[in-house]
Amino acid sequence: MVDSHCHLADEIFQPDLGDVVERAKTADVHAALVILAAGNAAEAAQARVLESIWPEVRVAIGVHPHQAHEHSTEPASSAQIVRDQMAATPSARAVGEIGLDYHYDYSPPSLQRDVFRAQLNLAGDLRRPVVIHTREADEDTVHILTQEGRGELRGVFHCFTGNRALAKAALDLGFYLSASGILTFPKSVDLRNTFQMVPLDRLLVETDSPFLAPVPHRGKRNEPARIGRVVEVLAGIHGVGVAEMIQRTTDNFHALFQP
């Protein structure tokens, strides 16, 4: 299995990082994509430690919409920081997570959009996929991806919780959709129904660790070892065996991120 989105460079994992990796390996998780906040020296340092004990780890680097305000005077500077860090990080495979989040008021929406556009253009220049975060900003996210991507960008809508209309729009753009522990929550009936429409060759799975632990671990710190529960639920939704879903999502991860 592959955890296509986790935050193992977060300081919460620093005390027991080695144990977290060992539990992942024991659970047959053979690789992961770790998300790094661009310009965060502490996360970059922990990622290097992680790579030394789990060589199959790859990373994505980006300016999250919550941090867009850090580039208020020059939105294009966000892309330059990501470019420089990716050039110095051999394991970098994607630009992300990037996107729009109108739920919180950490950064003005207009600035979020400018920073988002700058990083999408960078991804196009580097020919790298993107990891998309979108919350309460579906229309703007799709509009900007359509404008800036020009049908050439590839990527994933991470931790997908949208409706069928957003799923169709993402699929029409050629993107993958990633299922997280939210899929296992009892009230996520609509989300499970939406994932039924996603073709097997467009599915990814993730933990978004340390967040969103699946049932029956909900409320606890999440980690890659728990990705198997998401796979099981997704397999049930599509009426296929767990082994097939593992193979499909693993193949999809390699096709997108070319690790």
C-alpha positions as CSV (number, residue, x, y, z in Angstrom):
1,M,0.0,0.0,0.0
2,V,1.0,3.6,-0.5
3,D,-0.1,6.6,1.7
4,S,-0.4,9.3,-0.9
5,H,-0.7,12.2,1.5
6,C,0.7,12.5,5.1
7,H,2.5,15.0,7.2
8,L,5.2,13.0,8.8
9,A,7.5,16.0,8.9
10,D,5.1,17.6,11.4
11,E,6.7,18.1,14.8
12,I,4.0,15.9,16.4
13,F,5.8,12.9,14.9
14,Q,9.3,13.9,16.0
15,P,9.5,12.0,19.3
16,D,8.6,8.6,17.8
17,L,9.2,8.9,14.1
18,G,11.1,5.6,13.8
19,D,8.3,3.7,15.5
20,V,5.7,5.3,13.2
21,V,7.7,4.1,10.2
22,E,8.1,0.6,11.6
23,R,4.4,0.3,12.2
24,A,3.8,1.5,8.6
25,K,6.1,-1.2,7.2
26,T,4.6,-3.8,9.4
27,A,1.2,-2.9,8.0
28,D,2.6,-3.4,4.5
29,V,2.7,0.3,3.7
30,H,5.7,0.4,1.4
31,A,5.8,4.1,0.5
32,A,4.3,7.5,1.2
33,L,4.2,11.0,-0.1
34,V,5.0,13.5,2.7
35,I,3.8,17.1,2.4
36,L,6.2,19.8,3.3
37,A,5.4,23.5,3.9
38,A,7.6,25.5,1.6
39,G,10.3,27.4,3.5
40,N,9.8,25.5,6.7
41,A,13.3,24.5,7.8
42,A,12.2,22.3,10.6
43,E,10.0,20.2,8.3
44,A,12.7,19.9,5.7
45,A,15.1,18.7,8.4
46,Q,12.7,16.1,9.7
47,A,12.0,15.0,6.1
48,R,15.7,14.3,5.6
49,V,15.7,12.2,8.8
50,L,12.6,10.4,7.5
51,E,14.2,9.6,4.2
52,S,17.2,8.1,6.0
53,I,15.0,5.5,7.7
54,W,12.4,5.1,5.0
55,P,14.1,5.6,1.6
56,E,10.9,5.0,-0.3
57,V,9.4,8.2,1.0
58,R,8.9,11.0,-1.5
59,V,7.8,14.6,-0.8
60,A,5.6,17.4,-2.2
61,I,6.4,21.0,-1.5
62,G,4.0,23.9,-1.6
63,V,2.6,27.0,0.0
64,H,-0.8,26.1,1.6
65,P,-3.6,28.6,1.2
66,H,-3.5,29.3,4.9
67,Q,0.0,30.6,4.4
68,A,-0.7,32.8,1.4
69,H,-0.6,35.9,3.6
70,E,3.1,35.4,4.0
71,H,3.4,36.5,0.3
72,S,1.0,39.4,0.4
73,T,3.5,41.9,-1.1
74,E,4.6,39.6,-3.9
75,P,2.5,36.5,-4.6
76,A,4.9,35.2,-7.2
77,S,7.5,34.8,-4.4
78,S,5.6,31.7,-3.3
79,A,6.5,29.9,-6.5
80,Q,10.2,30.9,-6.2
81,I,10.5,29.5,-2.7
82,V,8.9,26.2,-3.9
83,R,11.1,26.1,-7.0
84,D,14.3,26.6,-4.9
85,Q,13.4,24.0,-2.3
86,M,12.3,21.4,-5.0
87,A,15.7,21.9,-6.8
88,A,17.4,21.2,-3.5
89,T,15.3,18.2,-2.6
90,P,16.0,15.1,-4.8
91,S,12.9,13.3,-3.4
92,A,10.5,16.1,-4.5
93,R,7.9,14.8,-6.8
94,A,5.0,17.3,-6.7
95,V,3.9,20.9,-6.0
96,G,1.6,20.9,-3.0
97,E,-0.5,21.0,-1.1
98,I,-1.8,24.2,-2.8
99,G,-5.2,25.6,-3.5
100,L,-8.0,27.6,-1.9
101,D,-9.6,27.5,1.5
102,Y,-12.5,29.9,2.1
103,H,-13.6,28.2,5.4
104,Y,-11.0,30.0,7.5
105,D,-9.9,33.6,7.2
106,Y,-6.2,33.1,7.4
107,S,-5.5,34.7,4.0
108,P,-7.7,36.9,1.8
109,P,-9.3,34.9,-1.0
110,S,-7.9,37.2,-3.7
111,L,-4.4,36.6,-2.4
112,Q,-5.0,32.9,-2.2
113,R,-6.0,32.9,-5.8
114,D,-2.8,34.7,-6.9
115,V,-0.6,32.4,-4.9
116,F,-2.4,29.4,-6.3
117,R,-2.0,30.6,-9.9
118,A,1.7,31.2,-9.3
119,Q,2.3,27.7,-8.1
120,L,0.2,26.1,-10.8
121,N,2.4,27.9,-13.4
122,L,5.5,26.6,-11.6
123,A,4.2,23.1,-11.7
124,G,3.6,23.5,-15.5
125,D,7.1,24.8,-15.9
126,L,8.6,21.9,-14.0
127,R,6.2,19.3,-15.5
128,R,5.3,18.2,-12.0
129,P,1.8,17.1,-10.7
130,V,0.0,19.2,-8.1
131,V,-1.7,18.2,-4.8
132,I,-4.9,20.3,-4.5
133,H,-6.5,21.5,-1.3
134,T,-9.9,23.0,-1.8
135,R,-12.5,23.9,0.9
136,E,-15.6,25.9,0.3
137,A,-14.0,27.2,-2.9
138,D,-15.1,24.6,-5.5
139,E,-16.0,27.0,-8.3
140,D,-12.9,29.1,-8.1
141,T,-10.6,26.0,-7.7
142,V,-12.0,24.4,-10.9
143,H,-12.0,27.7,-12.8
144,I,-8.4,28.4,-12.0
145,L,-7.2,24.9,-12.7
146,T,-9.0,25.1,-16.1
147,Q,-7.5,28.5,-16.9
148,E,-3.9,27.9,-15.7
149,G,-3.7,24.2,-16.4
150,R,-4.8,24.4,-20.0
151,G,-5.5,20.7,-19.9
152,E,-1.9,19.9,-19.3
153,L,-1.6,19.8,-15.5
154,R,-2.0,16.5,-13.7
155,G,-2.6,16.0,-10.0
156,V,-4.9,14.9,-7.2
157,F,-7.7,16.5,-5.2
158,H,-6.4,15.4,-1.8
159,C,-8.8,14.3,1.0
160,F,-11.7,14.6,-1.4
161,T,-15.0,15.5,0.4
162,G,-16.8,17.2,-2.4
163,N,-20.1,16.4,-4.2
164,R,-20.6,14.6,-7.4
165,A,-20.4,17.8,-9.4
166,L,-16.9,18.6,-8.1
167,A,-15.9,14.9,-8.6
168,K,-17.0,15.1,-12.2
169,A,-15.2,18.4,-12.8
170,A,-12.0,17.0,-11.3
171,L,-12.2,13.9,-13.4
172,D,-12.9,15.9,-16.5
173,L,-9.7,17.8,-15.8
174,G,-7.8,14.5,-15.7
175,F,-7.2,14.6,-11.9
176,Y,-7.2,11.8,-9.4
177,L,-9.4,11.8,-6.3
178,S,-7.9,10.7,-2.9
179,A,-10.0,9.0,-0.2
180,S,-9.1,9.6,3.4
181,G,-10.4,8.3,6.8
182,I,-13.4,10.5,6.4
183,L,-14.7,7.8,4.0
184,T,-15.1,5.5,7.0
185,F,-17.2,7.9,9.2
186,P,-20.8,6.7,9.7
187,K,-22.3,9.9,8.4
188,S,-20.2,10.0,5.2
189,V,-22.9,8.2,3.1
190,D,-23.0,10.9,0.4
191,L,-19.2,10.8,0.1
192,R,-19.2,7.0,-0.2
193,N,-21.8,7.3,-2.9
194,T,-19.7,9.9,-4.7
195,F,-16.7,7.7,-4.7
196,Q,-18.7,5.0,-6.4
197,M,-18.6,7.1,-9.6
198,V,-14.8,7.5,-9.6
199,P,-13.1,5.0,-12.0
200,L,-10.6,2.6,-10.5
201,D,-7.8,4.1,-12.4
202,R,-8.4,7.5,-10.8
203,L,-8.4,6.5,-7.1
204,L,-5.7,7.2,-4.5
205,V,-5.8,6.6,-0.7
206,E,-4.3,8.7,2.1
207,T,-4.2,9.2,5.8
208,D,-3.6,13.0,5.9
209,S,-1.7,12.0,9.1
210,P,-1.8,13.2,11.9
211,F,-5.4,14.1,11.0
212,L,-8.6,12.2,10.2
213,A,-7.9,8.8,11.7
214,P,-10.4,6.3,10.3
215,V,-13.0,4.4,12.3
216,P,-12.3,2.7,14.8
217,H,-9.4,5.0,15.6
218,R,-11.3,8.3,15.1
219,G,-10.1,11.1,17.4
220,K,-6.6,9.6,17.9
221,R,-3.4,10.7,16.1
222,N,-3.5,9.2,12.6
223,E,-0.5,7.6,10.9
224,P,0.3,5.7,7.7
225,A,-0.2,2.3,9.3
226,R,-3.9,3.0,9.3
227,I,-4.3,3.4,5.6
228,G,-5.5,-0.2,5.3
229,R,-8.9,0.7,6.7
230,V,-9.5,3.3,4.0
231,V,-8.5,0.8,1.4
232,E,-11.0,-1.8,2.8
233,V,-13.9,0.7,2.7
234,L,-13.0,1.8,-0.8
235,A,-12.8,-1.8,-2.0
236,G,-16.3,-2.4,-0.6
237,I,-17.7,0.6,-2.3
238,H,-16.4,-0.6,-5.7
239,G,-17.2,-4.2,-5.1
240,V,-13.7,-5.5,-5.6
241,G,-11.3,-7.3,-3.4
242,V,-8.9,-5.5,-1.0
243,A,-5.9,-7.0,-2.9
244,E,-7.2,-5.5,-6.2
245,M,-7.8,-2.1,-4.6
246,I,-4.3,-2.1,-3.1
247,Q,-2.9,-2.9,-6.5
248,R,-5.0,-0.3,-8.3
249,T,-4.2,2.6,-5.9
250,T,-0.5,1.7,-5.8
251,D,-0.4,1.6,-9.6
252,N,-2.2,5.0,-9.7
253,F,0.2,6.5,-7.3
254,H,3.2,5.4,-9.3
255,A,1.6,6.6,-12.5
256,L,0.9,10.1,-11.1
257,F,4.0,10.7,-9.0
258,Q,6.5,8.5,-10.8
259,P,8.5,7.9,-7.7
